[in-house]
Amino acid sequence: MHANQLLLEEPIRMASILEPSKPTFFPAMTKIVGTLGPKSRSVDIISDCLKAGMSVARFDFSWGDTEYHQETLENLKKAIKNTQKLCAVMLDTVGPELQVVNKTEHPITLQADTLVVLTPDKEKEATANLLPINFSGLSKAVKKGDSIFIGQYLFTGSETTSVWLEVTEVNGEDVVCLIKNSATLAGSLYTLHVSQIRIDLPTLTDEDKEVIITWAVRNNIDFLSLSYTRHAEDVRHARQFLSKLGNLNQTQIFAKIENVEGLTHFDEILQEADGVILSRGNLGIDLPPEKVFLSQKAAVYKCNMAGKPAVVTRVVDSMTDNLRPTRAEATDVANAVLDGSDAILLGAETLRGLYPVETISIVGKICAEAEKVFNQDLFFKRAAKYVGEPMTHLESIASSAVRAAIKVKASVIFCFTSSGRTARLIAKYRPTMPVISVVIPRLKTDQVRWTFTGAFEARQSLTVRGLFPTLADPRHPAESTNATNESILKVTLDRGKATGVIKSHDRVVVCQKVGDAFVVKIIELED
């Protein structure tokens, strides 16, 4: 796709690469989304995950009931309070996901070159020759020669835990398949994926809607991950549904692209969605292996230019059972960062993996190293060229703030905002230093009670690369005078020094609104 994203000094000295990295206040600019589950739901483990760098907690409703996830969320709230680390909540819908129904939960061993029948009769017991599934329309969707993949939690490509089937016959509602590789399916959840075949089920199912109406409304979720997004209409339908549910009209929708249909309509989906999740587990089987990297690069580039977060999944699968990633996985994480990804999403690695905290920590360290050699200058030029001229007033201010910060070697950019929009625009240009979004709460009323806005906006910055939100004192009004502007700036700088974000003699760039105008200024800190 786009070359020269890497910026290395020539000739590069191996000795400089091998030197230990210096600790920094923000370990990595790239955000980490962690899926909470059996191995990562206690207050202590979640606290450690937050300290290691997790900024968004994902709740996957493919398994577990609302009561189970509510207990986990209550533990997350306690962990946030204990660690004083901000964390957003993401609900991941099930969508039109096909699953094998294994009521006994006993492992099932499938032998290569034998036949297995997929049946919609969920009352039958799962065996090596018969697998009940949760969809009655499979026989109408497939034909002889089609490929079907079944995996533990998700198809991994590992020959011992995932199986590749080839349809040999359709017999009424049953589908007879030839097993291409021997595998043992273990665990409580097996996902079934039919390669490049449309499954005629709604993207937002009735079960998903029920979870949203109960669990999501109760907990004012920050993000909805819309599984199997195939058309822009899927996002519009979900947004229309959320808009009628109280505070969920503020919830951001991330389109989860999982198949060729989603890629085909990617441009229209991107226009409607607030961000994109590239679900490489399913994409990796819907696409030929040699095309997977290209789809990732193209999709991330489009997200970058649109200024919308791009999230990449399935990066360190082996860490589900091992303390270290493979060499290929470590390189893959770095390449995702160099491609321009905003966040890395960890699924099985933290949900049921043996080392959730270590996984988050290692992924964060790899991201930080890749960020050091990200070619910001080239990226900036591309982003500015894509926007074109004349720029909007806000886009011009955002890009100017980044340019100024790089020219004066500022340590951070402070952006005062009430909606978070300006801060996200600044982060869009990928400055080499952190952007600290100081969200100033606004007071609003529904005629019954007064509430402060701002928490939603702050948490929703937690998927954007390089953007770190903090909530300002609500006593400072959003539309402020010069006096209160100086007051809130002083408080912010003092707090920055106290926490170690900035230190004496650092230069900082400040972007704030004065009256109707945005002002960008450079400040050199005194002792």
C-alpha positions in Angstrom: 0.0 0.0 0.0 1.9 3.1 1.2 5.6 2.6 1.6 8.2 4.5 3.6 6.2 4.5 6.9 9.4 3.6 8.7 11.9 6.3 9.8 15.3 4.9 10.7 18.6 6.8 11.0 21.0 5.7 8.3 23.3 4.0 8.8 21.5 2.6 11.9 23.7 1.5 14.8 22.7 -1.9 16.2 24.1 -0.8 19.5 21.5 1.9 19.8 18.7 -0.6 19.1 20.0 -2.9 21.8 20.1 -0.2 24.5 17.3 -0.5 27.1 14.4 1.8 26.5 14.0 4.7 28.9 10.8 4.7 30.9 8.3 7.4 30.0 5.1 8.7 31.7 2.9 7.4 28.8 4.5 4.0 27.9 2.8 3.8 24.5 0.7 6.1 22.3 -1.2 3.1 20.8 -4.2 2.1 22.9 -5.0 -1.4 24.1 -8.5 -2.9 24.3 -8.6 -5.8 26.7 -11.5 -8.4 26.7 -12.5 -9.2 30.2 -13.5 -12.8 31.0 -12.7 -15.9 33.2 -9.0 -15.1 33.6 -9.3 -11.4 33.9 -12.3 -10.4 35.9 -11.1 -10.1 39.5 -10.5 -6.6 40.9 -6.8 -7.4 41.4 -6.2 -8.7 37.8 -8.2 -5.8 36.2 -6.2 -3.3 38.4 -3.0 -4.8 37.0 -4.4 -4.7 33.5 -5.1 -1.0 33.9 -1.6 -0.3 35.2 -0.1 -2.4 32.4 -1.8 -0.1 29.8 -5.4 -1.3 29.1 -7.6 1.8 28.3 -10.8 0.1 27.1 -12.5 -3.0 28.6 -14.4 -5.1 26.1 -17.4 -7.2 27.1 -18.0 -10.0 24.6 -21.6 -11.2 24.7 -20.9 -14.3 22.5 -20.7 -16.1 25.9 -21.8 -15.4 29.4 -25.1 -13.8 30.6 -25.7 -10.2 31.6 -25.4 -11.1 35.3 -21.9 -12.5 34.8 -20.8 -9.4 32.8 -22.4 -7.1 35.4 -20.2 -8.7 38.1 -17.2 -8.2 36.0 -18.1 -4.5 35.3 -18.6 -3.8 39.0 -15.1 -5.2 39.6 -13.8 -2.9 36.8 -15.3 0.1 38.5 -13.6 -0.8 41.8 -10.3 -1.3 39.9 -10.6 2.1 38.2 -11.2 3.7 41.6 -8.2 1.8 43.1 -5.8 2.7 40.3 -7.2 6.2 39.4 -6.9 5.0 35.7 -9.6 6.1 33.3 -11.1 3.1 31.3 -13.9 3.0 28.7 -16.5 0.2 28.3 -17.1 -1.5 25.0 -20.0 -3.9 24.4 -19.3 -6.4 21.6 -22.5 -7.8 20.0 -22.9 -11.4 18.9 -24.4 -10.5 15.6 -25.1 -13.2 13.0 -22.4 -15.5 14.5 -22.8 -19.2 13.8 -21.9 -21.5 16.7 -21.6 -25.2 17.3 -23.9 -26.3 20.2 -22.0 -28.6 22.5 -24.2 -29.0 25.6 -21.9 -31.6 27.3 -18.8 -29.3 26.8 -16.7 -32.4 26.3 -13.8 -32.2 23.8 -14.6 -33.5 20.3 -11.9 -35.1 18.2 -12.4 -34.9 14.4 -10.4 -37.1 12.1 -9.1 -36.0 8.7 -10.7 -37.6 5.6 -13.8 -38.7 7.5 -17.3 -37.1 7.2 -19.2 -35.0 9.7 -22.8 -33.7 9.5 -23.7 -30.2 10.5 -27.4 -30.2 11.6 -29.7 -27.4 12.9 -31.3 -29.9 15.3 -29.8 -28.4 18.6 -31.3 -31.2 20.7 -28.9 -33.7 19.3 -25.6 -34.4 21.1 -22.3 -33.2 19.5 -20.1 -36.1 18.4 -17.1 -36.7 16.1 -19.7 -37.4 13.3 -22.5 -34.9 14.1 -22.3 -31.2 15.1 -25.5 -29.4 16.0 -25.4 -25.7 15.0 -27.5 -22.6 15.9 -28.6 -21.7 12.4 -31.3 -23.5 10.3 -30.5 -21.8 7.0 -27.0 -23.2 6.4 -28.2 -25.8 3.9 -29.7 -23.1 1.8 -26.6 -20.9 1.9 -23.9 -23.4 0.9 -23.1 -25.7 -2.0 -20.8 -28.6 -2.7 -17.1 -27.4 -2.6 -17.7 -24.5 -0.2 -15.2 -24.2 2.8 -16.4 -24.1 6.4 -14.1 -23.4 9.3 -14.8 -24.3 13.0 -12.5 -23.2 15.8 -12.2 -23.0 19.6 -13.5 -19.5 20.4 -12.4 -18.4 16.9 -10.7 -20.1 14.1 -7.0 -19.8 14.7 -5.3 -21.7 11.8 -3.7 -24.0 14.4 -4.2 -27.6 13.2 -4.8 -28.9 16.7 -7.6 -26.6 17.8 -9.4 -25.6 14.5 -10.9 -27.6 11.7 -11.3 -27.0 8.0 -14.3 -28.6 6.3 -15.3 -29.0 2.7 -19.1 -29.3 1.8 -19.6 -32.6 0.0 -23.4 -32.8 0.1 -26.6 -31.0 1.2 -29.2 -33.3 2.6 -32.4 -31.5 3.5 -31.4 -29.1 6.4 -28.2 -31.1 7.1 -24.9 -30.3 5.5 -22.4 -33.2 5.0 -18.7 -32.2 5.1 -15.3 -33.8 4.5 -12.9 -33.1 7.4 -9.6 -31.7 5.9 -7.5 -31.8 9.0 -7.5 -33.7 12.3 -8.3 -31.5 15.3 -9.7 -31.5 18.8 -12.4 -28.9 19.6 -12.1 -28.2 23.3 -13.8 -25.5 25.5 -17.4 -24.2 25.7 -17.6 -22.2 22.5 -16.9 -23.1 18.9 -17.4 -20.5 16.2 -18.4 -21.6 12.7 -17.4 -19.5 9.7 -18.5 -20.1 6.1 -15.9 -18.6 3.7 -17.3 -15.8 1.4 -21.0 -16.8 1.9 -23.6 -14.4 3.1 -25.5 -15.5 6.2 -29.1 -14.3 6.0 -29.4 -13.0 9.6 -29.7 -9.4 10.8 -26.5 -7.7 11.9 -28.2 -6.5 15.1 -30.1 -9.5 16.3 -33.1 -9.6 18.8 -30.7 -11.0 21.4 -28.3 -8.1 20.9 -31.1 -5.6 21.2 -32.2 -7.2 24.5 -28.7 -7.0 25.9 -28.5 -3.3 24.8 -31.9 -2.4 26.3 -31.0 -4.0 29.7 -27.2 -4.1 30.3 -26.0 -1.3 28.0 -28.6 1.2 29.1 -28.0 0.4 32.8 -24.3 1.0 32.4 -24.1 3.9 29.9 -21.6 2.1 27.6 -19.1 4.2 25.7 -18.7 2.0 22.6 -20.8 -0.5 20.8 -18.7 -2.9 18.7 -21.1 -3.9 15.9 -20.1 -7.5 14.9 -20.3 -8.6 11.2 -21.0 -5.1 9.9 -21.7 -5.6 6.2 -23.3 -2.4 5.0 -23.5 1.3 6.0 -27.2 0.6 6.7 -26.2 -1.7 9.5 -24.5 1.2 11.3 -27.4 3.5 10.6 -29.9 1.0 12.0 -27.8 0.5 15.2 -27.5 4.3 15.7 -31.2 4.7 15.2 -31.8 2.0 17.8 -29.4 3.6 20.3 -30.7 7.1 19.8 -34.0 6.1 21.5 -32.3 4.7 24.6 -31.4 7.7 26.9 -27.7 8.4 27.2 -26.8 5.8 24.6 -27.4 8.5 21.9 -23.8 9.5 22.8 -22.4 5.9 22.5 -20.0 5.6 19.6 -20.4 2.7 17.1 -17.4 0.8 15.9 -18.0 -1.2 12.8 -16.4 -4.6 13.1 -15.3 -5.8 9.7 -15.2 -9.6 9.5 -15.8 -10.7 6.0 -15.5 -9.8 2.3 -18.9 -8.2 2.2 -17.8 -5.7 4.9 -14.6 -4.9 2.9 -16.6 -4.4 -0.3 -18.7 -1.7 1.4 -15.9 -0.4 3.5 -15.9 3.3 2.3 -19.7 3.7 3.0 -19.4 1.9 6.4 -16.5 4.2 7.4 -18.6 7.3 6.6 -21.3 6.2 9.0 -19.2 4.6 11.8 -17.3 6.3 14.6 -14.4 3.9 14.2 -13.5 0.5 12.7 -12.4 -2.8 14.2 -10.6 -5.1 11.7 -11.5 -8.6 13.0 -8.6 -10.5 11.5 -9.7 -13.8 12.9 -12.6 -14.1 10.4 -11.1 -11.9 7.7 -8.1 -14.3 7.7 -10.4 -17.1 6.5 -12.7 -15.1 4.3 -9.7 -13.8 2.4 -6.8 -15.7 0.8 -3.8 -15.5 3.2 -1.7 -13.4 0.8 -4.4 -10.7 0.7 -4.9 -10.2 4.5 -2.0 -7.8 5.0 -3.2 -5.6 2.0 -6.7 -5.3 3.4 -5.3 -4.2 6.7 -3.1 -1.6 5.2 -5.8 -0.2 3.0 -8.4 -0.1 5.7 -6.1 1.5 8.3 -5.0 4.1 5.8 -8.6 5.0 5.0 -9.4 5.3 8.7 -6.3 7.5 9.3 -7.3 9.9 6.5 -10.9 10.1 7.8 -9.6 10.8 11.3 -11.5 7.8 12.8 -9.9 5.2 15.1 -8.7 1.9 13.5 -8.5 -1.1 15.8 -6.6 -4.3 14.8 -7.4 -7.7 16.5 -5.7 -11.1 16.8 -2.1 -10.1 17.1 -0.6 -12.4 19.8 -2.7 -15.5 19.8 0.1 -17.7 21.1 0.2 -15.7 24.4 -3.1 -17.3 25.3 -1.0 -20.2 26.6 2.6 -18.8 26.5 4.4 -16.0 28.4 6.1 -14.7 25.2 4.8 -13.9 21.7 6.3 -15.5 18.6 8.8 -13.5 16.5 6.1 -13.2 13.8 3.6 -11.9 16.3 5.9 -9.3 17.8 6.7 -8.1 14.2 3.0 -8.1 13.4 2.2 -5.8 16.4 4.9 -3.4 15.3 3.7 -3.4 11.7 0.1 -2.6 12.8 1.5 0.5 14.6 3.6 1.5 11.5 0.5 1.0 9.4 -1.2 3.7 11.6 -3.4 1.6 13.9 -4.9 3.5 16.8 -5.5 0.5 19.1 -4.7 -3.2 19.5 -7.6 -5.4 20.6 -6.8 -8.4 22.7 -9.5 -11.1 22.7 -8.8 -14.7 23.8 -5.3 -13.5 25.0 -6.9 -11.7 28.0 -10.3 -13.3 28.2 -9.2 -16.9 28.8 -5.4 -16.5 28.4 -3.1 -17.5 31.2 -1.1 -14.2 31.1 -3.5 -11.3 30.6 -1.4 -8.7 32.4 1.9 -9.8 30.8 0.2 -9.8 27.3 -1.0 -6.2 27.7 2.5 -5.1 29.0 4.4 -6.8 26.2 2.1 -5.5 23.4 2.4 -2.0 24.9 6.3 -2.3 24.8 6.3 -3.4 21.2 3.9 -0.5 20.3 6.2 2.0 22.0 9.2 0.8 20.1 7.4 1.0 16.8 6.1 4.5 17.5 9.7 5.7 17.9 10.4 5.0 14.2 7.0 5.9 12.8 7.5 8.4 10.0 5.4 11.3 11.3 6.7 13.8 8.8 5.5 11.7 5.8 2.2 10.9 7.6 1.5 14.6 8.3 2.1 15.5 4.6 -0.2 12.8 3.5 -3.0 13.8 5.9 -2.7 17.5 5.0 -2.8 16.6 1.3 -5.8 14.4 1.7 -7.7 17.1 3.5 -6.8 19.6 0.8 -7.2 23.4 0.7 -8.9 25.4 1.8 -8.9 23.6 5.2 -11.7 24.2 7.7 -10.9 26.6 10.5 -10.6 23.7 13.1 -8.5 21.5 10.8 -6.1 24.3 10.2 -5.8 25.0 14.0 -5.2 21.3 14.7 -2.6 20.8 12.1 -0.8 24.0 13.1 -0.7 23.0 16.7 1.0 19.7 15.7 3.5 21.5 13.4 4.4 24.0 16.1 4.8 21.3 18.8 7.2 19.4 16.5 9.2 22.5 15.5 9.8 23.6 19.2 10.2 20.0 20.4 7.3 20.3 22.8 6.9 17.6 25.4 3.1 17.6 25.2 0.2 19.3 23.6 -2.6 20.4 25.9 -6.0 20.9 24.3 -8.9 22.3 26.2 -12.2 21.1 24.8 -15.8 20.3 25.8 -16.7 17.8 23.0 -13.3 16.3 22.4 -13.5 17.1 18.7 -10.5 19.5 18.5 -8.3 17.1 20.5 -9.2 14.2 18.2 -8.3 16.3 15.2 -4.9 17.2 16.7 -4.3 13.5 17.4 -5.3 12.7 13.8 -2.0 14.3 12.6 -0.1 11.8 14.8 2.2 14.2 16.7 5.3 12.6 18.2 4.3 13.8 21.7 1.2 13.0 23.7 -2.0 15.1 23.3 -3.6 15.7 26.6 -7.2 16.5 26.2 -8.5 18.6 29.1 -12.3 18.0 28.9 -14.2 20.8 30.5 -17.6 19.5 31.8 -20.8 21.3 30.8 -23.8 21.6 33.0 -27.1 20.5 31.5 -30.6 19.8 32.7 -33.6 17.7 31.6 -35.9 19.9 33.7 -35.8 17.4 36.5 -32.2 17.3 37.5 -28.8 19.0 36.6 -26.0 16.8 35.4 -22.4 17.4 34.1 -21.4 16.2 30.7 -17.7 15.4 30.0 -17.1 11.9 31.3 -18.4 10.3 28.1 -16.3 12.6 25.9 -13.2 11.9 28.0 -13.6 8.1 27.9 -14.3 8.1 24.2 -10.8 9.5 23.5 -9.4 6.3 24.9 -9.4 4.5 21.5 -7.4 7.3 19.7 -3.7 7.0 19.4 -1.7 9.5 21.3 -4.7 11.1 23.0 -4.9 11.0 26.8 -8.0 12.6 28.4 -8.4 14.2 31.7 -11.5 15.8 33.3 -11.2 19.5 34.3 -12.7 21.1 37.4 -16.4 21.6 36.5 -16.4 25.0 38.2 -14.5 26.3 35.1 -17.1 27.1 32.4 -16.5 25.8 28.9 -17.1 29.2 27.3 -14.6 31.1 29.4 -13.2 34.5 29.7 -9.5 35.4 29.6 -9.2 35.3 33.4 -10.7 31.8 33.7 -8.7 30.6 30.7 -5.5 31.6 32.5 -6.7 30.1 35.7 -7.6 26.7 34.2 -4.3 26.7 32.3 -2.3 27.3 35.5 -4.2 24.5 37.3 -3.5 22.1 34.4 0.2 23.0 34.2 0.6 22.7 38.0 -1.1 19.3 37.9 1.1 18.2 35.0 4.2 19.0 36.9 2.9 17.3 40.0 2.2 14.1 38.2 5.4 14.1 36.2 3.8 14.6 32.8 5.9 17.8 32.3 8.9 19.2 34.1 10.7 22.6 34.4 12.1 24.0 31.2 9.8 21.8 29.0 8.0 23.5 26.2 4.3 22.8 25.8 1.8 23.8 23.1 -1.6 24.8 24.3 -4.7 24.9 22.1 -7.7 26.6 23.7 -10.8 28.6 22.9 -10.9 32.3 23.8 -14.3 33.7 23.0 -15.1 32.6 19.5 -11.5 32.1 18.4 -9.1 29.2 18.9 -5.6 30.1 20.1 -2.4 28.1 19.8 0.4 29.2 22.1 3.8 27.9 23.0 4.8 28.0 26.7 8.2 27.4 28.2 7.9 26.2 31.8 9.8 27.9 34.5 11.4 26.4 37.6 
